[in-house]
Structure formats: structure tokens, C-alpha cells
Amino acid sequence: MLSEKTNSLFRRKEVELIYKAEQNPSNTEAVQIVADMTNSNVENITVRTIKGRFGVKTFLIKADIYEDLESKGKFGTFKKRNKKKKVGAKGGKK
């Protein structure tokens, strides 16, 4: 485990760890890996990123471990907002 920070505002722990494997772990595999390494409940974990480099068999997993399902539902999911296109001279509608 590389780092573990407690974020009391969002009621979660932010974890970074390195995992060695032959292939990229899927999101569900990464959740299970984080749960095994931190002794946490699988339902309270959200994986943010899984990063690997070409030719290297180590992967950086960043995940959030929430205290309970209520705080995961409240803070754990974010939706991307669609940006409105500007109408103008550069590439906009004419």
C-alpha cells in the first residue's frame, strides 16, 4: 500500500496501492483486491483509477473506501456535465 488518507468531510478513506499481475485487473477485480488488502466490505469501495504502463506488470489502483453505503450513495457517484457549445466564429454553428 502506497498511501492511505482519511477524508472526514466525505466520510471515506482514499487508498493508493500497487498490484502485480500478468494482465490489467478489471474494476470488479480491483474492488476485490482493495477489499482483501484493507479488510473492508466490497460494497463500500469505489475504484477511481487503474493505471498501468506498457511492458510493466505492476498497476496503480486508486480507490475510495466509504464508512457506510449511505455515504457512498451520497458522495460516491458523480455525473459528468455536458458543456454547452459556444456559438461564434470558431467552429460553432453558423
DSSP file with accessible surface (Angstrom, degrees, kcal/mol):
  #  RESIDUE AA STRUCTURE BP1 BP2  ACC     N-H-->O    O-->H-N    N-H-->O    O-->H-N    TCO  KAPPA ALPHA  PHI   PSI    X-CA   Y-CA   Z-CA
    1    1 A M              0   0  105      0, 0.0    16,-0.3     0, 0.0     3,-0.1   0.000 360.0 360.0 360.0 129.1    0.0    0.0    0.0
    2    2 A L        -     0   0  101     14,-2.1     2,-0.3     1,-0.3    15,-0.2   0.924 360.0 -10.4 -83.1 -50.8    1.4    3.3   -1.0
    3    3 A S  E     -A   16   0A  41     13,-1.7    13,-2.4     2,-0.0     2,-0.3  -0.994  47.2-166.5-150.8 157.2   -0.8    5.8    0.8
    4    4 A E  E     -A   15   0A  94     -2,-0.3     2,-0.4    11,-0.2    11,-0.2  -0.938  14.0-179.2-147.3 116.1   -4.0    6.0    2.9
    5    5 A K  E     -A   14   0A 123      9,-2.5     9,-3.3    -2,-0.3     2,-0.5  -0.947  21.3-136.0-118.5 143.3   -5.6    9.3    3.7
    6    6 A T  E     -A   13   0A 107     -2,-0.4     2,-0.7     7,-0.2     7,-0.2  -0.854  12.5-166.1 -98.5 127.5   -8.8    9.9    5.7
    7    7 A N  E   > -A   12   0A  37      5,-3.1     5,-2.1    -2,-0.5     4,-0.5  -0.887   7.0-179.6-112.9  96.9  -11.3   12.3    4.3
    8    8 A S  T   5S+     0   0  102     -2,-0.7    -1,-0.1     1,-0.2     3,-0.1   0.764  76.1  63.8 -72.7 -22.9  -13.7   13.1    7.1
    9    9 A L  T   5S+     0   0  130      1,-0.2    -1,-0.2     3,-0.1    -2,-0.0   0.933 116.3  28.4 -65.5 -44.9  -15.7   15.5    5.0
   10   10 A F  T   5S-     0   0   59     -3,-0.2    -1,-0.2     2,-0.1    -2,-0.2   0.346 109.1-123.1 -96.7   4.2  -16.8   12.7    2.6
   11   11 A R  T   5S+     0   0   80     -4,-0.5    56,-1.9     1,-0.2    57,-0.3   0.948  71.0 109.5  52.6  58.4  -16.5   10.0    5.3
   12   12 A R  E   < -AB   7  66A  28     -5,-2.1    -5,-3.1    54,-0.2     2,-0.4  -0.971  65.7-122.9-151.3 164.9  -14.1    7.9    3.4
   13   13 A K  E     -AB   6  65A  65     52,-2.5    52,-3.0    -2,-0.3     2,-0.6  -0.958  22.8-145.3-109.7 133.7  -10.5    6.6    3.2
   14   14 A E  E     -AB   5  64A  27     -9,-3.3    -9,-2.5    -2,-0.4     2,-0.4  -0.899  23.8-170.8-102.3 120.5   -8.6    7.4    0.0
   15   15 A V  E     -AB   4  63A   0     48,-3.0    48,-2.6    -2,-0.6     2,-0.4  -0.890  17.2-171.7-119.8 139.0   -6.2    4.5   -0.8
   16   16 A E  E     +AB   3  62A  54    -13,-2.4   -14,-2.1    -2,-0.4   -13,-1.7  -1.000  19.8 163.0-124.9 131.0   -3.4    4.0   -3.3
   17   17 A L  E     - B   0  61A   0     44,-2.2    44,-2.9    -2,-0.4     2,-0.4  -0.970  33.1-126.4-144.9 160.3   -1.8    0.7   -3.8
   18   18 A I  E     - B   0  60A  78     -2,-0.3     2,-0.4    42,-0.2    42,-0.2  -0.921  23.6-169.6-110.0 134.1    0.4   -1.2   -6.2
   19   19 A Y  E     - B   0  59A  83     40,-2.6    40,-2.6    -2,-0.4     2,-0.5  -0.975  12.1-145.5-126.1 133.1   -0.7   -4.6   -7.5
   20   20 A K  E     + B   0  58A 162     -2,-0.4     2,-0.3    38,-0.2    38,-0.2  -0.875  36.6 139.9-101.2 128.8    1.4   -7.1   -9.5
   21   21 A A        -     0   0   25     36,-2.1     3,-0.0    -2,-0.5    -2,-0.0  -0.974  58.0-116.8-157.9 165.0   -0.4   -9.2  -12.2
   22   22 A E  S    S+     0   0  149     -2,-0.3     2,-0.3     1,-0.1    -1,-0.1   0.826  98.8  22.7 -76.9 -34.0    0.0  -10.5  -15.7
   23   23 A Q  S    S-     0   0  153     34,-0.1    -1,-0.1    -3,-0.1    34,-0.0  -0.869  99.5 -77.3-130.5 165.6   -2.9   -8.6  -17.1
   24   24 A N        -     0   0  113     -2,-0.3     2,-0.2     1,-0.1    -2,-0.1  -0.384  49.2-124.1 -59.4 131.6   -4.9   -5.5  -16.2
   25   25 A P        -     0   0    8      0, 0.0    -1,-0.1     0, 0.0     2,-0.0  -0.536  24.5-124.4 -75.2 143.5   -7.3   -6.1  -13.4
   26   26 A S     >  -     0   0   50     -2,-0.2     4,-2.6     1,-0.1     5,-0.2  -0.258  30.1 -98.1 -75.9 174.1  -10.9   -5.3  -14.2
   27   27 A N  H  > S+     0   0  101      1,-0.2     4,-2.2     2,-0.2     5,-0.1   0.914 125.7  47.6 -60.9 -43.6  -12.9   -2.9  -12.0
   28   28 A T  H  > S+     0   0  111      2,-0.2     4,-1.9     1,-0.2    -1,-0.2   0.884 112.4  49.3 -68.5 -36.1  -14.6   -5.8  -10.1
   29   29 A E  H  > S+     0   0  101      2,-0.2     4,-2.4     1,-0.2    -2,-0.2   0.898 110.2  51.5 -66.3 -39.2  -11.2   -7.5   -9.6
   30   30 A A  H  X S+     0   0    0     -4,-2.6     4,-2.5     2,-0.2     5,-0.2   0.893 107.7  52.1 -65.1 -38.5   -9.7   -4.2   -8.3
   31   31 A V  H  X S+     0   0   25     -4,-2.2     4,-2.4     1,-0.2    -1,-0.2   0.932 111.3  47.3 -61.7 -43.5  -12.6   -3.8   -5.8
   32   32 A Q  H  X S+     0   0   87     -4,-1.9     4,-2.3     2,-0.2    -2,-0.2   0.897 110.9  51.7 -66.3 -38.0  -11.9   -7.3   -4.5
   33   33 A I  H  X S+     0   0   19     -4,-2.4     4,-2.3     2,-0.2    -2,-0.2   0.936 111.7  46.3 -63.2 -46.1   -8.1   -6.6   -4.3
   34   34 A V  H  X S+     0   0    1     -4,-2.5     4,-1.9     1,-0.2     6,-0.2   0.916 112.0  51.6 -64.3 -40.8   -8.7   -3.4   -2.3
   35   35 A A  H  X>S+     0   0    5     -4,-2.4     5,-1.4    -5,-0.2     4,-1.1   0.912 111.5  47.0 -62.9 -41.5  -11.2   -5.2    0.0
   36   36 A D  H  <5S+     0   0  102     -4,-2.3    -1,-0.2     1,-0.2    -2,-0.2   0.895 114.3  46.5 -67.7 -38.9   -8.7   -8.0    0.7
   37   37 A M  H  <5S+     0   0   92     -4,-2.3    -1,-0.2     1,-0.2    -2,-0.2   0.772 123.6  32.3 -76.5 -25.4   -5.8   -5.7    1.4
   38   38 A T  H  <5S-     0   0   22     -4,-1.9    -1,-0.2    -5,-0.2    -2,-0.2   0.402 101.0-123.1-111.7   0.8   -7.7   -3.4    3.7
   39   39 A N  T  <5 +     0   0  153     -4,-1.1     2,-0.2     1,-0.2    -3,-0.2   0.923  63.8 143.3  55.3  48.0  -10.2   -5.8    5.3
   40   40 A S      < -     0   0   31     -5,-1.4     2,-0.3    -6,-0.2    -1,-0.2  -0.698  58.6 -92.6-113.0 168.1  -13.1   -3.7    4.1
   41   41 A N    >   -     0   0   85     -2,-0.2     3,-1.2     1,-0.1     4,-0.1  -0.625  28.4-136.1 -80.0 135.6  -16.6   -4.5    2.8
   42   42 A V  G >  S+     0   0   60     -2,-0.3     3,-1.4     1,-0.3    -1,-0.1   0.848 101.4  60.8 -61.8 -33.7  -16.8   -4.8   -1.0
   43   43 A E  G 3  S+     0   0  111      1,-0.3    -1,-0.3     3,-0.0    25,-0.1   0.726 100.2  55.1 -69.3 -20.5  -20.0   -2.8   -1.2
   44   44 A N  G <  S+     0   0   22     -3,-1.2    22,-2.9    23,-0.1     2,-0.4   0.326  90.3  95.0 -95.6   9.0  -18.3    0.3    0.3
   45   45 A I  E <   -C   65   0A   5     -3,-1.4     2,-0.4    20,-0.2    20,-0.2  -0.850  46.7-175.4-110.1 136.1  -15.5    0.5   -2.2
   46   46 A T  E     -C   64   0A  36     18,-2.5    18,-3.0    -2,-0.4     2,-0.5  -0.997  18.7-142.9-125.1 125.0  -15.3    2.7   -5.3
   47   47 A V  E     -C   63   0A  18     -2,-0.4    16,-0.3    16,-0.2     3,-0.1  -0.764  16.3-177.4 -88.9 126.1  -12.3    2.3   -7.7
   48   48 A R  E     -     0   0A 117     14,-2.6     2,-0.3    -2,-0.5    15,-0.2   0.917  63.0  -3.6 -86.6 -53.1  -11.3    5.7   -9.2
   49   49 A T  E     -C   62   0A  48     13,-1.4    13,-2.5     2,-0.0     2,-0.4  -0.991  43.6-161.8-143.7 153.0   -8.4    4.6  -11.5
   50   50 A I  E     -C   61   0A  50     -2,-0.3     2,-0.4    11,-0.2    11,-0.2  -0.969  25.2-175.2-129.8 112.1   -6.3    1.6  -12.5
   51   51 A K  E     +C   60   0A 117      9,-2.8     9,-2.9    -2,-0.4     2,-0.3  -0.929   9.0 165.6-116.9 135.5   -3.1    2.7  -14.2
   52   52 A G  E     -C   59   0A  44     -2,-0.4     2,-0.3     7,-0.2     7,-0.1  -0.947  25.3-132.8-138.5 159.8   -0.5    0.5  -15.8
   53   53 A R    >   -     0   0  184      5,-0.6     3,-1.7    -2,-0.3     5,-0.2  -0.858  37.9 -89.3-113.7 154.9    2.4    1.1  -18.2
   54   54 A F  T 3  S+     0   0  214     -2,-0.3     3,-0.1     1,-0.3    -1,-0.0  -0.357 110.1   5.8 -64.2 127.5    3.3   -0.8  -21.3
   55   55 A G  T 3  S+     0   0   72      1,-0.2     2,-0.4    -2,-0.1    -1,-0.3   0.340 105.0 106.5  84.8  -7.7    5.5   -3.8  -20.6
   56   56 A V    <   -     0   0   51     -3,-1.7    -3,-0.3     2,-0.1    -1,-0.2  -0.884  59.2-152.1-107.7 135.4    5.4   -3.4  -16.8
   57   57 A K        +     0   0  112     -2,-0.4   -36,-2.1    -3,-0.1     2,-0.4   0.047  66.2  94.9 -98.3  26.5    3.3   -5.9  -14.8
   58   58 A T  E     -B   20   0A  47    -38,-0.2    -5,-0.6    -5,-0.2     2,-0.4  -0.939  55.1-162.5-116.6 144.5    2.5   -3.5  -11.9
   59   59 A F  E     -BC  19  52A   9    -40,-2.6   -40,-2.6    -2,-0.4     2,-0.6  -0.975  14.9-137.6-129.7 137.7   -0.7   -1.5  -11.7
   60   60 A L  E     -BC  18  51A  42     -9,-2.9    -9,-2.8    -2,-0.4     2,-0.5  -0.843  22.2-166.9 -94.0 122.0   -1.5    1.5   -9.5
   61   61 A I  E     -BC  17  50A   1    -44,-2.9   -44,-2.2    -2,-0.6     2,-0.5  -0.955   5.3-168.5-113.5 123.8   -5.0    1.3   -8.1
   62   62 A K  E     +BC  16  49A  50    -13,-2.5   -14,-2.6    -2,-0.5   -13,-1.4  -0.960  20.3 163.7-110.1 127.8   -6.7    4.4   -6.5
   63   63 A A  E     -BC  15  47A   1    -48,-2.6   -48,-3.0    -2,-0.5     2,-0.4  -0.953  33.0-134.2-143.2 159.4   -9.8    3.7   -4.6
   64   64 A D  E     -BC  14  46A   6    -18,-3.0   -18,-2.5    -2,-0.3     2,-0.6  -0.966  13.2-159.4-115.4 132.1  -12.2    5.2   -2.0
   65   65 A I  E     -BC  13  45A  10    -52,-3.0   -52,-2.5    -2,-0.4   -20,-0.2  -0.948  14.6-155.1-113.5 111.5  -13.4    3.2    0.9
   66   66 A Y  E     -B   12   0A   5    -22,-2.9   -54,-0.2    -2,-0.6   -55,-0.1  -0.518  20.1-127.9 -87.1 154.3  -16.6    4.7    2.4
   67   67 A E  S    S-     0   0  127    -56,-1.9     2,-0.3    -2,-0.2    -1,-0.1   0.859  86.7  -7.2 -68.0 -37.6  -17.7    4.2    6.0
   68   68 A D  S  > S-     0   0   57    -57,-0.3     4,-1.6   -24,-0.1    -1,-0.1  -0.940  73.7 -99.1-152.3 171.5  -21.2    3.0    5.0
   69   69 A L  H  > S+     0   0   94     -2,-0.3     4,-2.5     1,-0.2     5,-0.2   0.820 116.1  61.0 -66.7 -30.2  -23.5    2.6    2.0
   70   70 A E  H  > S+     0   0  135      1,-0.2     4,-1.9     2,-0.2    -1,-0.2   0.942 107.1  43.3 -64.1 -45.9  -25.3    5.8    2.8
   71   71 A S  H  > S+     0   0    0      2,-0.2     4,-2.7     1,-0.2     5,-0.5   0.849 112.4  54.4 -70.6 -30.3  -22.2    8.0    2.4
   72   72 A K  H  X S+     0   0   55     -4,-1.6     4,-2.3     1,-0.2     5,-0.4   0.930 110.7  45.8 -66.2 -43.0  -21.2    6.1   -0.7
   73   73 A G  H  < S+     0   0   53     -4,-2.5     4,-0.3     1,-0.2    -2,-0.2   0.855 117.3  44.6 -67.1 -32.5  -24.5    6.8   -2.3
   74   74 A K  H  < S+     0   0  146     -4,-1.9    -2,-0.2    -5,-0.2    -1,-0.2   0.906 133.8  12.7 -79.1 -42.2  -24.4   10.4   -1.3
   75   75 A F  H  < S+     0   0   42     -4,-2.7    -3,-0.2    -5,-0.2    -2,-0.2   0.580 111.2  76.3-111.4 -13.6  -20.8   11.2   -2.2
   76   76 A G  S  < S+     0   0   12     -4,-2.3     2,-0.5    -5,-0.5    -3,-0.2   0.743  84.2  60.4 -81.7 -23.4  -19.6    8.3   -4.4
   77   77 A T        +     0   0  112     -5,-0.4     2,-0.4    -4,-0.3    -1,-0.1  -0.900  56.9 178.3-113.6 130.9  -21.3    8.9   -7.7
   78   78 A F        -     0   0  157     -2,-0.5     2,-0.4     0, 0.0    -3,-0.0  -0.981  16.6-145.1-126.5 141.0  -20.7   11.9   -9.8
   79   79 A K        -     0   0  199     -2,-0.4     2,-0.3     0, 0.0    -2,-0.0  -0.849  20.6-119.6-105.3 141.4  -22.2   12.6  -13.2
   80   80 A K        -     0   0  198     -2,-0.4     2,-0.4     1,-0.0     0, 0.0  -0.582  26.8-134.2 -75.9 139.0  -20.3   14.5  -16.0
   81   81 A R        -     0   0  233     -2,-0.3     2,-0.4     1,-0.0    -1,-0.0  -0.757  16.7-120.6 -93.8 139.6  -22.0   17.6  -17.1
   82   82 A N        -     0   0  158     -2,-0.4     2,-0.3     1,-0.0    -1,-0.0  -0.660  25.7-132.0 -79.0 128.8  -22.3   18.3  -20.7
   83   83 A K        -     0   0  198     -2,-0.4     2,-0.3     1,-0.1    -1,-0.0  -0.615  19.5-121.9 -80.5 139.2  -20.6   21.5  -21.7
   84   84 A K        -     0   0  198     -2,-0.3     2,-0.3     1,-0.1    -1,-0.1  -0.618  26.8-118.7 -80.5 138.1  -22.7   23.8  -23.9
   85   85 A K        -     0   0  196     -2,-0.3     2,-0.4     1,-0.1    -1,-0.1  -0.576  24.1-126.6 -77.5 137.4  -21.1   24.7  -27.2
   86   86 A K        -     0   0  192     -2,-0.3     2,-0.6     4,-0.1     7,-0.1  -0.665  14.7-137.3 -83.7 135.4  -20.4   28.3  -27.8
   87   87 A V        +     0   0  113     -2,-0.4     2,-0.3     5,-0.2     7,-0.1  -0.838  55.4 102.9 -92.8 121.0  -21.8   29.8  -30.9
   88   88 A G  S  > S-     0   0   43     -2,-0.6     4,-0.6     5,-0.2    -2,-0.0  -0.917  82.2 -57.5-170.7-160.2  -19.2   32.0  -32.5
   89   89 A A  T  4 S+     0   0  105     -2,-0.3     2,-1.0     1,-0.1    -1,-0.0   0.813 107.6  72.8 -74.2 -30.6  -16.6   32.5  -35.2
   90   90 A K  T  4 S-     0   0  201      1,-0.2    -1,-0.1     3,-0.0    -4,-0.1  -0.735 124.7 -45.3 -97.1 103.1  -14.5   29.5  -34.3
   91   91 A G  T  4 S+     0   0   87     -2,-1.0    -1,-0.2     1,-0.2    -2,-0.1   0.558 101.0 124.2  62.7   9.6  -16.1   26.2  -35.3
   92   92 A G  S  < S-     0   0   24     -4,-0.6    -5,-0.2     1,-0.2     2,-0.2  -0.181  71.9 -66.3 -87.9-174.4  -19.6   27.0  -33.9
   93   93 A K              0   0  171     -7,-0.1    -1,-0.2    -3,-0.1    -5,-0.2  -0.497 360.0 360.0 -73.7 146.6  -22.9   26.9  -35.7
   94   94 A K              0   0  246     -2,-0.2    -1,-0.1    -3,-0.1    -5,-0.0  -0.735 360.0 360.0-107.3 360.0  -23.4   29.4  -38.4
